[in-house]
Amino acid sequence: MSLIIYGDFSSAFCYLASKRVDALRSAGIDVDWRAVEQAPRLPVTGRRLDVAGRQALDTELTEMRDLLLPDEQVTWTVPEFVPKTEAAVAGYAEAYGAGVADDIRRLLFRAYWCRGLNIGDPEKLRKPMVGPILRGHSHSDPLRLSGYAVSVSRGPITTSAWRRIRMWQDEWEALGRVPLPVLVENGLPVSGSDVPRQLAKRIIHLNIAISPELPEPEQYPLPRVRPPAWWATQAGGRWSYHYRRT
């Protein structure tokens, strides 16, 4: 039976769990990551960290650092704010349906924890998400043709993604809104910092590489139609690069 994990992109322990999910999935282990909003009542602009919030985050990051395995590579910068992750969850739900969930999951965690990007702002998400969404197999024209996956109101584009978000949130709340991340295996939930610990035990037991080489999540798909050489030369960018490679 596959592992199911519920996580929020603004959670440090979820970030570490995501890194370990990459290791497991690279080894062929089935892990179903489901994105939820840990704090859905946050204002749309997010919340600046006050002194108490900063201290709580420092404690969490210290514990996360202590959980790292030998040779495990996890980088982060201390964020200045907590975003409302509605837009990030919407983009992930669309990517899930388009078959590029792993790329978007890694992209969103990196955007917040390494780049300090406000992943609650759909305008900030639009550009980095275009490449992986275009590489997906969505049948929705906004996604398929332009990589547009999050509306200006921070919601998903398709009804199926909206239903997926609602289902994931309901499933997590049915577990009692226990601290994220939550790992469910054979119907038994494990939550909080115990989740990356449990994943680490599985990685060690299976002798899996802890930091596998993974492709760049933001990469664009190769052009499907070869444009004229004169146009590619004038336009430059990825079209010109495609010609230099061939």
N, C-alpha and C positions, 0 to 999 in steps of 0.2 A: 504494500500500500504506500502511496506517495506521502511525503511530508507536506503539511500545509502550514504556512507562516503568514501571520497578519502583522503588518508593520506600518509605521509612519515615517516619512522621509526626514522629519526634523528630530528624530530620536537617535542618540548616539549608539545605544545598544542595537537598534535596528540597523544602523550603518554597519556595525561590526558583523551582525548576523547576515547582512546582505553579502559582505565579502566572503563569508564562509559558505553561503549558498552558491556563489560563483565556483568555489572549489568543488563542491559536491556535484553541481550540474556539469562541470567540465569532465567529471569522472563518470558521468552517465546516471547519476542518482536523480530521481524525479522529485523535485521540490516545487510546490505551487505557491508562489508569493502573491498575497492579496493585500492591496493597499487600502488603508483606512485613515480617517482623520482622528487623531488623538484628541484634538481640542477644536471641535467644529464651531464653538462659540467665540473664537478669537475674532477680532475685527479684521476686515479684509486687508488692511495694511500690515497685519501682524502685530507683534508686541516687542518693544525694546526690552532687553534684559535689565532688570534693576539689580541692586546689590544682592538681594536674596536669590534671585534667579541665576545670577552669575556664580554665586557660591554653590548652588545646587548643580549647575552644569559642570563646574570644575571638579566637584566630587564624582560625578558620573564619568567624566573623561579620565580621571585618575583611575577609577575602577576598570574602565575599558582598557586603559594602557596595561594594567596588571593582568588582564585576561589574554593579552597577545601571546601567541605561540612563537617558538623560535622560527626565525625567517619569515614571519608573517608581516606583510607590508600594508600598513593602514596609515594614511596621512590625513591630517585635518588641520583646519585653522579654527580658532574659537570664534563662533558666530556672535554677532552683536544683537541679534534679534531672533525671535521665534516666528516663523511665517505661518500664516493660515494655509494649510496644505491642500485646500480644496482643488485648486488648479492643477497641482502636481498629481493628485489622485485621479483627476479627470483624464489627464494626458496618459497616465499609466494604464487606466482602464481601456482607453482606445488602443494603446500599443498592445495590450494583452489580447484583444480581439484581432489585431492585425498580425500577430505572431512575432512581435519584436519586443516583448515585455522585458526580457533580460537586458537589452540595450538601454531601454528607457529607464529601467530601475537603476542601473549603474550611472547613467547620465544624471539623473535627478539627485542621487546621493552625492555625486561628485560636485554638482553645481552648488549645492548648499554647503557641504562640509569642507570642500577644498577651495571653492571660488567665492563663497559668501554671497551667491546670487539669491535674490528674493524669488523663491520657487512658488510663491503665492501669487505672483504677478504674471498673468497670461502673456503679456507682451515680452517679458523676459524669457519665457519658455519657448516662444514660437520659433525663433531661429535655431537654437540647438536641437530641437526635436524634429525639424524638417527631414534631415537625412534619414534617420531610422524609420520614421513613419512612411517615407516614400519607398523604403526597402521592404515594407510590409505588404500584406495582401488584403488590405481592407477594400471592400466594394463601395464604400462611400466616396463620392467624388471629391469633397473637400480634403479628405485624407489621401486618397489615391493620386490625385492630380497636383495638389499643392502642399501636402504634408501638414495641413491645418487640422490640429487635433484638440485644441482647447478654445472655447468661445470667449468672447470679451467679458462675459459674466462669470468666467472661471469654471464653467460646466463643460461636460463632454459634447461632442458633436452628434453622436448617434444614440438612438434609443437603447440599443443593446448595451452600450457602455454605461448609460445611466442605470439600467437595471443591474448591471454587474456591480457598480458602486454601492447601490442600495443593498444588494444581497450580502456583499462583503461586510458592510457596516452592521447590518442586522446580525450576521453570524458572530461577529466580535462582541456585540452588545449582549447576545444570548449567552456568551461565556461569562458575563458579569462585568464587562469592561475592565478586565484584569490588565495590569501594566503591559505595555508593548515592549518588545515584540512578543507574540504568542505563537508557540509551536504546538501543532495538534498532530498526534500520531496515534492511530487506532482509537480515536475518540478521546484521548487523554491530553489535556492542555498543560503546557509548561510556559511560564511567562517571565518577563523581565530579563535580568542578567543571566538567569538560568538557561535561556535559549542559546546564546552563543557558547556557553559552557557545554551544553548538550551537543551542539553541532561540532564543537572541537573534539569531543570524545569519539564521535562517529568518524571524523576525518582521520584521527590518529589510529583508530581501530582498522580502518580500511587502507591506511598508508597512502593517503591522497596528497598530492602536491597542494600546499596551503595557498600559494599565490600563483595561479596559472597565468600564462600569457593569454590575454584576451584582445580581440580586435577593438579598434577605436569605435565607441558607440555612436559618435556623431557623423560617421562617414556617409557620404551620399552614394546612391546606387550608380553603377556604370550607365552611361547614356544608352537608351534603347534604340535611338535613331541616330545615325551618323550624319552630322550636318556638313554642308560644303566646307572645304578647307578655308576659303576666304572668310567665311562667317566665323569659323572657330578662331582664326588668327586675330580677327578684329575684336571678338567678344572676350577671348582669353579665358581665364578661370579654368574650371574643370574640363571644359570642352577642348581647350588648347592642350591641356595636360593629356587628355585622352589621345589626341593626335600624336603627341610626342612619344607615347608608349607604343603606337602601332606603326 
